[in-house]
């Protein structure tokens, strides 16, 4: 399973998670910041570019980042909506 597929399966379990994540990703008012999910963090570099990475605490107690993915906003919104549509979660309308 690739990183994006694992990210989508792990983080988009219900309507609430989907709504919160999509509002963060699609918002033009949030120019940079982080959305922390169960296992992954979405880092918003600007209103168009994101880094998605799995974060965990390593054996030494330090925060570890595993194989980050760089993706643009439109591609991320498309992947999110395609995944939730397949799971039967109701789509919300956001301005992208």
N, C-alpha and C positions, 0 to 999 in steps of 0.2 A: 504494500500500500504506500502510495506516495505521501509526502508531507501535507500537501493541501487537503487530500482526502481524509487523512487522519485528523487534521485540524477541524474540518467541517463536521466529521462524525463526533468528535469529542466535545466541541463547543456549542453545537446547535442541537440541543436535545429537546427544547421546548419553545413555545411562543415568546416567553419573556426573554430568554437568552437571545433569540433571533431579533426581537424588536430593539433591545438595548444595543446589540452589536451593530445592526444596520443603521441605527440613528447616529452612533459614533462615527462609523465609516462615511456615511453620506453627508454629514453636517459640514456645511461650508463655514460655520461659525467656530468650529474647533479646528484650529490650524495645525496644532501639534499636540501630542500627548500619548497616553497609553490606555488601552482597554485590557484589563486583566481578566482572562477567563479561567476555566478550571485548570488547564495545563499550559495554555498558550497565552502569549501577550501580543497584541497588535500595537505596533508603534506607528503613529501617524507622523510622518516626516514633514509633510505639508498637506494642503487639501487634496492632492492628487496621488501621493506616493506612500506606501506602507511597507513595513517589515513585519512578517509574522514569524515568531520563533517560539519553540517549546522551551520553557524555563523550569528548572528544578534545582534543588540543593544537592550538590555533589558530596562525595564521601568526606571531603575536607571541610564541609560546612559552608562553602562558598556557593554563590548563585552561578549556575551553569546555563549556557545558552546552546541549544542544539540546532544545527542546520537551518539558519534563517532563510526565508523566502521573501523576495522583493516582488511587489505586485502593485499595479496602479488601481485607482479607485473603481473605474468602470469594470475592469476584469474581476475585482474582488466582489463587487455587488452582484455581478452576473453569476459567479460561482456560488455565492451565498444563496441567492434566490433559487437557482436551479436545485441546489441540495434540499432546501426546505420544501420546495414544491414536491419533490419526490417523496419526502417524509410525510406529506399531508398537512404541513403547518401552513396556516393562512398567511398569504403574502401581505405586506403592508406597502403603501405607496410613499416613497420618499423622492425628493427632487435630486436627481443625479446628473 
